[in-house]
Amino acid sequence: MYIIKVKGKAKIPDYIQLRDENFVLIAYFRADRPLKNLDRYGLDGKEDALAALIESLSFGKLQKLEL
């Protein structure tokens, strides 16, 4: 799975995209909102680690998600 942080403009907030091994979009959520329903993506119980990773991500850089 891959993660990318997308920079918002003006009134559009920053977003996070989760993509599978074929780079197909599987999740799209706001970066400033609490993480919900992560069990759908096999990430349940990793909310704190994912929140820290999102905070440290650079905008526009695709990164392999390894938690």
Residue frames as qw, qx, qy, qz and C-alpha x, y, z in Angstrom:
[[0.000, 0.891, 0.454, 0.000, 0.00, 0.00, 0.00],
 [0.424, 0.217, 0.015, 0.879, 1.16, 3.54, -0.77],
 [0.159, -0.818, -0.435, 0.341, 0.37, 6.90, 0.81],
 [0.356, 0.326, 0.178, 0.858, 0.54, 10.42, -0.60],
 [0.107, -0.660, -0.429, 0.608, -0.29, 13.80, 0.96],
 [0.295, 0.559, 0.474, 0.613, -2.04, 16.23, -1.40],
 [0.163, -0.228, -0.233, 0.931, -1.83, 19.98, -0.74],
 [0.154, 0.763, 0.627, -0.035, -5.14, 21.83, -0.76],
 [0.251, 0.206, 0.153, 0.933, -5.57, 25.31, -2.19],
 [0.274, -0.359, -0.060, -0.890, -7.55, 28.23, -0.77],
 [0.655, -0.269, 0.279, -0.649, -10.65, 26.70, 0.86],
 [0.919, 0.096, -0.357, -0.137, -9.83, 23.12, -0.16],
 [0.608, -0.676, 0.408, -0.084, -8.10, 21.26, 2.72],
 [0.113, 0.521, -0.839, -0.110, -5.11, 18.93, 2.53],
 [0.927, 0.001, 0.000, -0.375, -5.97, 15.31, 1.75],
 [0.338, -0.428, 0.836, 0.061, -4.38, 11.91, 2.17],
 [0.809, 0.288, -0.304, -0.412, -4.64, 9.21, -0.48],
 [0.577, -0.312, 0.755, -0.011, -4.08, 5.51, 0.16],
 [0.669, 0.482, -0.387, -0.413, -3.33, 3.47, -2.96],
 [0.945, -0.139, 0.296, -0.031, -2.90, -0.27, -3.43],
 [0.619, -0.317, 0.539, 0.475, 0.03, -2.06, -5.11],
 [0.458, 0.441, 0.582, 0.507, -1.40, -1.17, -8.56],
 [0.130, -0.074, -0.051, 0.987, -1.72, 2.50, -7.51],
 [0.266, -0.547, -0.622, -0.492, -5.53, 2.28, -7.53],
 [0.193, -0.389, 0.307, -0.847, -7.10, 4.74, -5.08],
 [0.465, -0.312, -0.828, 0.027, -8.58, 2.86, -2.11],
 [0.338, -0.733, -0.481, 0.343, -9.05, 5.69, 0.42],
 [0.234, 0.482, 0.086, 0.840, -9.19, 9.48, 0.33],
 [0.434, -0.758, -0.471, 0.122, -9.61, 11.51, 3.52],
 [0.010, 0.933, -0.103, 0.345, -8.81, 14.89, 5.01],
 [0.589, 0.273, -0.539, 0.536, -5.44, 15.17, 6.71],
 [0.080, -0.354, 0.417, -0.833, -6.82, 17.22, 9.60],
 [0.762, -0.283, -0.086, -0.577, -9.69, 14.88, 10.55],
 [0.560, -0.375, 0.707, -0.215, -9.55, 11.97, 12.96],
 [0.270, 0.254, -0.860, -0.350, -8.83, 8.66, 11.29],
 [0.703, 0.030, 0.437, -0.560, -11.92, 6.46, 11.07],
 [0.913, 0.293, 0.149, -0.243, -12.77, 3.05, 9.64],
 [0.114, 0.705, -0.683, -0.156, -9.14, 2.05, 9.21],
 [0.617, -0.112, 0.772, -0.104, -10.10, -1.59, 9.71],
 [0.752, 0.593, 0.174, -0.228, -11.37, -1.55, 6.09],
 [0.508, 0.774, -0.374, 0.050, -7.77, -1.11, 4.93],
 [0.892, -0.055, -0.347, 0.284, -6.08, -3.44, 7.42],
 [0.305, 0.467, -0.327, 0.763, -4.80, -0.56, 9.52],
 [0.601, -0.696, -0.200, -0.339, -6.89, -0.96, 12.67],
 [0.787, -0.549, -0.064, 0.275, -4.90, -0.32, 15.84],
 [0.639, 0.023, 0.133, 0.757, -2.31, 1.75, 13.97],
 [0.074, 0.920, 0.342, 0.174, -4.05, 5.12, 14.21],
 [0.387, -0.865, 0.120, 0.296, -1.31, 6.81, 16.27],
 [0.583, -0.237, 0.518, 0.579, 1.49, 5.60, 14.00],
 [0.390, 0.551, 0.566, 0.473, -0.43, 6.63, 10.88],
 [0.078, -0.972, -0.222, 0.004, -1.23, 10.07, 12.34],
 [0.465, -0.702, 0.296, 0.451, 2.47, 10.62, 13.08],
 [0.547, 0.073, 0.603, 0.576, 3.40, 9.51, 9.57],
 [0.241, 0.794, 0.481, 0.284, 0.82, 11.85, 8.00],
 [0.242, -0.946, -0.026, 0.214, 2.21, 14.75, 10.03],
 [0.467, -0.569, 0.460, 0.496, 5.76, 14.08, 8.78],
 [0.644, 0.390, 0.564, 0.339, 4.89, 13.45, 5.11],
 [0.086, -0.343, 0.265, 0.897, 5.97, 15.90, 2.45],
 [0.590, 0.550, 0.258, -0.533, 3.32, 17.07, 0.02],
 [0.661, 0.628, -0.245, -0.329, 3.20, 15.26, -3.31],
 [0.105, 0.514, -0.852, 0.004, 5.68, 12.52, -2.41],
 [0.901, -0.067, -0.282, -0.324, 4.42, 8.97, -2.95],
 [0.091, -0.525, 0.783, -0.321, 5.70, 6.71, -0.17],
 [0.601, -0.101, -0.785, -0.108, 5.32, 3.01, 0.53],
 [0.575, -0.565, 0.150, -0.572, 3.20, 2.56, 3.66],
 [0.664, 0.068, -0.704, 0.242, 5.06, 0.37, 6.14],
 [0.438, -0.613, 0.246, -0.610, 3.59, 0.43, 9.63]]
